[in-house]
Amino acid sequence: MDVAILLLVSGLSFDSEFGIGGDYSTQAYRLLSYEYDSTGYEIIETERETLDLEPAGRTFLTVNMNTRGRSASFDASNTFSFTTSSWRNSLSLDLEQKLNPDLVLRAAGSSEGRIYHTIFPSLADTFYARDHLNNQARLESEWSLTDRFRIGLQDQAEYQLYARPDSFNYNYILNQLRADALWELGILSSVDAEYSWSRRWVTSDPGQDYTEHSGRLGADHLFGTDFSLSVSEEISRRAYPDPDRSYWEQNSDIGIGFDTDAFDVGVENEAGWTWYDSVTDVYSSMFENSTELEFEVQPWTALTVRFGPGYEFGNTIAGSSEDEYREWSGLVGMDIFILDRFLASAEDRIGRRRYPHADTTFQSDFLFNELTLFMNWTLLSGSPGSLGLEAMASILPEWHARSNDNFTLGIYTLELKYGF
């Protein structure tokens, strides 16, 4: 009854956003080709530089609608976009009903369809693209048993449908059930737990079906105002019809933070184990561990600077040792934030990865530089509407010990948005 009254009586609120933008990506690498000479015995190796460029332009229109009532709310959003390679439309709906102060029910759905075209053949790279429709539906409930303890239940289903499915783009149904709980031990500490069950069905290729169980347990605690500790443990089991692909996975994370008047220090360690039921040349059971130390200073209110070293390694538990690696890196970054006006972030991570037991046919040691830039700038803001500019750049070059393995990837995005 409250939902009906909400939709019929409460005022609806609308807002829209229009934007134009473009994406540009580059990949630079080398290709080796082998051929026999005229005698048929000696192998001749030739090398050529390759540069893949993928420019793309797009424009979009988003219309949002929402309404609020005493115990219910409804939100809807539709985005239509046209790019140099496709037509796209996405719709999302979200309904929330509060049955009483302690029990909330939510229903949500989203759908996105893409149709690829060749209107701009020189710009559109649609060789691997496939027309498709993706649908997701979710039902969930949240029950607060006490002021500090709540539980949640959720069921989410996804359906992926391709107009022309193939071995890489296949139709499937994915369903996930999840139960979670949060216990606030006090203002400064909490414990959370989660269990989920997932099942995927692929009608055209039953070998891609899987069943997955996963569980997670985590805790956070703040000691006073300057020291924090967070830990989490997660374990999952994914089973395919083919035992060569089935595996167990475990992840253990710990984070420590220490704040002072001059600077903040954070240490994070992530450890992961993967055990395959059947070890092969393709699937090796591995232990991987990553440790990062980060210092953060704030010279001015609007400026934050962070930097620190990191170390990561991977060891074989069972199987080939060729994938074992050691990696050292250093990170430096900064954020500039001016409320309601400007946000910019820059981060650069430089490091070296080494494969002690590499099969030189497939791996070689390399240096890398991961540079990421992001900017969000509100150019105009007022009662008629707001105009914003958003830009992103990600550049990743790799310099290998074997020069023909050198690789550079660049992704650039620029978008101008007007909201009204």
C-alpha positions in Angstrom: 0.0 0.0 0.0 2.8 2.4 0.9 4.5 1.8 -2.5 1.2 2.5 -4.4 0.7 5.7 -2.4 4.3 6.7 -3.0 4.0 6.4 -6.7 0.6 8.1 -7.0 0.8 10.8 -4.4 4.5 11.7 -3.8 6.1 14.1 -6.3 8.4 12.6 -8.8 11.9 14.2 -9.2 13.7 14.2 -12.6 17.2 15.1 -13.6 19.2 14.5 -16.8 22.7 14.5 -18.1 24.1 14.8 -21.6 27.7 14.2 -22.5 30.2 13.7 -25.3 33.5 12.0 -25.1 36.1 9.9 -26.6 38.5 7.0 -25.9 41.9 6.3 -27.4 44.0 3.2 -26.8 47.4 2.2 -28.2 49.3 -1.1 -28.0 53.0 -1.2 -29.1 54.8 -4.6 -29.3 57.0 -6.7 -31.6 56.1 -9.8 -33.6 58.5 -12.6 -34.5 58.0 -14.8 -37.5 59.9 -17.8 -38.5 60.5 -19.3 -42.0 62.8 -21.7 -43.7 65.4 -20.6 -46.1 65.6 -21.8 -49.7 67.5 -25.0 -48.6 64.6 -25.9 -46.2 67.0 -26.4 -43.2 68.0 -23.1 -41.7 65.4 -21.1 -39.8 65.2 -17.3 -40.5 63.8 -15.1 -37.8 62.3 -11.8 -38.7 61.0 -9.1 -36.4 58.6 -6.2 -37.0 57.2 -3.4 -34.9 53.4 -3.4 -34.4 51.3 -0.5 -33.3 47.5 -1.0 -32.7 45.5 2.2 -32.5 41.8 2.2 -31.4 40.1 5.6 -31.3 36.4 5.8 -30.3 34.0 8.6 -29.9 30.7 8.6 -28.0 27.7 10.6 -26.9 25.1 9.8 -24.3 21.9 11.0 -22.6 20.9 9.9 -19.1 17.4 10.5 -17.6 17.0 9.8 -13.8 13.7 9.6 -11.9 13.2 9.1 -8.2 10.6 9.5 -5.5 10.6 9.2 -1.8 7.9 8.3 0.7 7.6 7.7 4.4 8.7 4.1 4.2 9.4 3.5 0.5 11.5 4.8 -2.3 11.8 4.2 -6.0 14.7 5.1 -8.4 15.0 4.6 -12.1 17.7 5.6 -14.6 18.0 5.1 -18.3 21.1 5.9 -20.4 21.1 5.9 -24.2 24.5 6.2 -25.9 25.8 6.2 -29.4 29.5 5.4 -30.1 31.6 5.0 -33.2 31.1 1.2 -32.9 27.7 0.6 -31.2 24.3 1.7 -30.1 23.7 1.1 -26.3 20.9 1.4 -23.9 20.9 0.6 -20.2 18.1 0.7 -17.7 18.2 0.3 -13.9 15.3 0.2 -11.4 15.6 0.1 -7.6 12.7 -0.2 -5.2 13.1 -0.1 -1.4 10.3 -0.9 1.1 10.7 -0.5 4.9 8.3 -2.9 6.5 9.2 -1.7 10.0 12.1 0.2 11.6 14.2 -3.1 11.7 13.3 -4.8 8.4 14.0 -3.5 4.9 13.2 -5.2 1.5 14.8 -4.2 -1.8 14.2 -5.2 -5.4 16.5 -4.1 -8.2 16.9 -4.8 -11.9 19.2 -3.7 -14.7 19.4 -4.4 -18.3 21.9 -3.3 -21.0 21.7 -4.0 -24.8 24.4 -3.4 -27.4 24.1 -3.4 -31.1 27.4 -2.9 -33.1 27.5 -1.1 -36.4 29.9 -0.2 -39.1 28.8 3.4 -39.8 32.4 4.6 -39.2 34.5 1.7 -40.5 37.8 3.5 -40.0 37.1 4.1 -36.3 35.0 1.1 -35.2 36.8 -2.1 -34.2 34.0 -4.5 -34.2 35.8 -7.7 -35.4 35.5 -9.4 -32.1 32.3 -7.6 -30.9 29.0 -9.3 -30.7 25.5 -7.9 -30.2 24.2 -8.9 -26.8 21.8 -8.3 -24.0 22.6 -8.5 -20.3 19.9 -8.7 -17.6 20.3 -8.7 -13.9 17.7 -9.0 -11.1 18.3 -8.8 -7.4 16.1 -9.4 -4.3 17.5 -8.6 -0.8 16.5 -8.1 2.7 18.2 -6.5 5.7 17.1 -7.2 9.3 18.5 -5.3 12.3 18.1 -7.6 15.2 19.7 -5.1 17.6 21.2 -1.6 17.2 24.6 -3.3 16.6 23.8 -6.5 14.9 22.2 -7.0 11.5 21.9 -9.8 8.9 21.2 -9.7 5.2 20.0 -12.1 2.5 20.3 -11.7 -1.2 19.6 -13.5 -4.4 20.9 -12.2 -7.7 20.4 -13.7 -11.2 22.2 -12.7 -14.4 21.3 -13.7 -18.0 23.7 -13.0 -20.8 22.3 -13.4 -24.4 24.3 -13.0 -27.6 22.7 -12.6 -31.0 25.4 -14.8 -32.6 27.0 -16.8 -29.8 30.4 -18.6 -30.3 33.0 -20.4 -28.2 34.2 -17.1 -26.7 30.9 -15.2 -26.4 28.4 -17.8 -25.0 25.0 -17.4 -23.4 24.8 -18.2 -19.8 22.6 -17.9 -16.6 24.4 -17.1 -13.4 22.6 -17.2 -10.0 24.2 -16.2 -6.6 22.7 -16.6 -3.1 24.4 -14.7 -0.3 24.0 -14.3 3.4 26.0 -11.8 5.5 26.1 -10.4 9.0 27.6 -7.4 10.7 28.3 -7.1 14.4 29.4 -3.7 15.7 31.2 -4.5 18.9 31.4 -0.8 19.7 32.0 2.6 18.0 35.5 1.6 17.1 35.3 -2.1 16.1 33.2 -4.5 14.1 33.1 -8.1 12.8 31.5 -9.2 9.6 30.9 -12.6 8.0 29.6 -13.7 4.6 28.7 -16.9 2.7 27.7 -17.2 -0.9 26.8 -19.9 -3.4 27.0 -19.4 -7.1 25.9 -21.6 -10.0 26.5 -20.9 -13.7 24.8 -22.7 -16.6 26.1 -22.5 -20.2 23.7 -24.2 -22.5 26.0 -24.4 -25.6 29.0 -25.6 -23.6 28.4 -27.5 -20.4 32.2 -27.6 -19.8 31.9 -23.9 -18.8 29.3 -24.6 -16.1 30.6 -24.2 -12.5 29.4 -24.2 -8.9 31.2 -22.0 -6.3 31.0 -21.8 -2.6 32.8 -19.0 -0.7 33.0 -17.7 2.8 34.5 -14.6 4.4 35.3 -13.5 7.9 36.7 -10.0 8.7 37.3 -7.7 11.6 38.2 -4.0 12.0 39.3 -2.2 15.2 40.5 1.3 15.9 42.7 1.6 18.9 42.1 5.1 20.2 42.5 7.7 17.4 45.8 6.9 15.9 46.1 3.1 15.4 43.9 0.8 13.4 43.9 -2.9 12.5 41.9 -4.8 9.9 42.0 -8.5 9.1 40.0 -10.8 6.7 40.0 -14.4 5.7 38.3 -15.7 2.6 38.1 -19.2 1.2 36.3 -20.4 -2.0 35.8 -23.6 -4.0 34.9 -23.5 -7.7 34.1 -26.8 -9.4 33.9 -27.3 -13.2 33.0 -30.6 -14.9 36.6 -30.8 -15.9 38.7 -31.5 -12.7 41.8 -29.8 -14.4 40.0 -26.5 -14.0 38.5 -26.9 -10.6 40.3 -25.3 -7.7 40.3 -24.1 -4.1 41.3 -20.5 -3.3 42.2 -18.8 0.0 43.0 -15.2 0.7 44.3 -13.7 3.9 44.6 -9.9 4.2 45.9 -7.7 7.1 46.1 -3.9 7.2 47.7 -1.7 9.9 47.4 2.0 10.0 49.1 4.5 12.2 48.3 8.2 12.2 50.4 11.1 13.6 50.1 14.8 13.4 52.8 15.0 10.7 52.0 11.9 8.5 50.1 8.6 8.3 51.6 5.2 7.8 49.9 2.2 6.4 51.0 -1.4 5.9 49.0 -4.0 3.9 49.8 -7.6 3.3 47.7 -9.8 0.9 48.4 -13.5 0.8 46.7 -15.9 -1.6 46.8 -19.7 -2.2 45.4 -21.5 -5.3 45.1 -25.3 -5.3 44.0 -27.0 -8.5 42.5 -30.5 -8.3 44.7 -31.6 -11.1 48.0 -29.8 -11.8 48.9 -29.5 -15.5 51.3 -27.5 -17.6 48.6 -24.8 -17.9 47.3 -24.7 -14.3 49.9 -24.7 -11.4 49.0 -24.4 -7.8 50.6 -21.2 -6.5 51.1 -19.1 -3.3 51.3 -15.4 -4.0 52.0 -12.6 -1.4 52.0 -8.8 -1.7 53.3 -6.4 0.9 53.0 -2.6 0.6 54.2 0.2 2.9 52.7 3.6 2.3 53.4 7.0 3.8 50.9 9.8 3.5 51.4 13.5 4.1 49.1 16.5 3.7 51.1 19.7 3.2 47.9 21.7 2.5 44.2 21.0 3.1 43.6 20.4 -0.6 46.8 18.4 -1.3 47.6 14.8 -0.2 50.9 13.1 -1.2 51.6 9.4 -0.7 54.6 7.2 -1.4 56.2 3.9 -0.4 57.8 0.6 -1.5 56.2 -2.7 -2.3 57.3 -6.3 -2.7 55.4 -9.2 -4.3 56.3 -12.8 -5.0 54.8 -16.0 -6.3 55.9 -19.6 -5.4 54.7 -22.8 -6.9 53.0 -25.2 -4.5 52.7 -28.0 -7.1 53.4 -28.0 -10.8 55.9 -26.1 -13.0 58.1 -23.5 -11.3 58.4 -21.5 -14.5 55.7 -19.0 -13.3 57.5 -18.2 -10.0 58.3 -14.5 -9.8 59.8 -11.8 -7.6 58.8 -8.1 -7.9 60.0 -4.9 -6.3 58.3 -1.6 -6.8 58.0 1.9 -5.6 55.0 4.1 -5.7 54.4 7.9 -5.5 51.1 9.6 -5.9 49.2 12.8 -5.1 45.5 13.9 -4.8 44.2 17.4 -5.2 40.6 18.0 -3.9 38.6 21.2 -3.9 35.1 20.7 -2.7 32.4 20.8 -5.5 35.0 22.1 -8.0 38.1 20.1 -8.8 39.5 16.6 -8.2 42.8 15.3 -9.6 44.8 12.2 -8.8 48.1 11.0 -10.2 49.9 7.8 -9.3 53.1 6.3 -10.7 54.4 2.8 -9.8 57.8 1.8 -11.0 59.3 -1.7 -10.5 61.0 -4.8 -11.7 59.7 -8.4 -12.0 62.0 -11.3 -12.2 61.3 -15.0 -13.1 64.0 -17.1 -11.4 63.1 -20.3 -13.3 61.6 -18.8 -16.5 61.1 -20.8 -19.7 62.5 -18.1 -21.9 60.1 -19.0 -24.7 57.2 -17.5 -22.7 58.6 -15.3 -19.9 61.4 -12.8 -19.5 62.4 -10.4 -16.7 61.2 -6.9 -17.2 61.0 -3.3 -15.8 57.6 -1.6 -15.7 56.1 1.8 -15.1 52.4 2.1 -14.3 51.2 5.7 -14.6 47.6 6.6 -13.9 46.0 10.1 -14.1 42.5 11.1 -13.3 40.7 14.5 -13.3 37.2 15.7 -12.6 36.7 19.4 -13.1 33.3 21.3 -12.6 33.6 24.1 -15.2 30.2 25.7 -14.5 27.7 25.2 -11.7 24.4 27.0 -11.2 20.6 26.7 -11.3 20.4 26.1 -15.1 22.8 23.1 -14.8 26.4 22.1 -14.4 29.1 21.5 -16.9 31.9 19.1 -16.0 35.0 17.7 -17.6 36.4 14.3 -16.8 39.7 12.8 -18.1 41.6 9.6 -17.4 44.9 8.2 -18.7 46.6 4.9 -18.0 50.0 4.2 -19.5 51.9 0.9 -18.9 55.2 0.3 -20.7 57.3 -2.9 -20.1 61.0 -3.2 -20.9 62.0 -6.9 -21.1 65.4 -8.6 -20.9 64.4 -10.0 -24.3 63.7 -6.9 -26.3 61.1 -8.6 -28.6 58.9 -9.0 -25.5 58.7 -5.2 -24.9 55.2 -4.0 -24.6 53.4 -0.6 -24.1 49.7 -0.1 -23.4 48.0 3.3 -23.3 44.4 4.1 -22.6 43.0 7.6 -22.7 39.5 8.9 -22.0 38.0 12.4 -22.2 34.4 13.2 -21.4 32.4 16.5 -21.2 29.1 16.3 -19.3 26.2 18.7 -18.8 23.7 18.0 -16.1 20.3 19.7 -15.9 
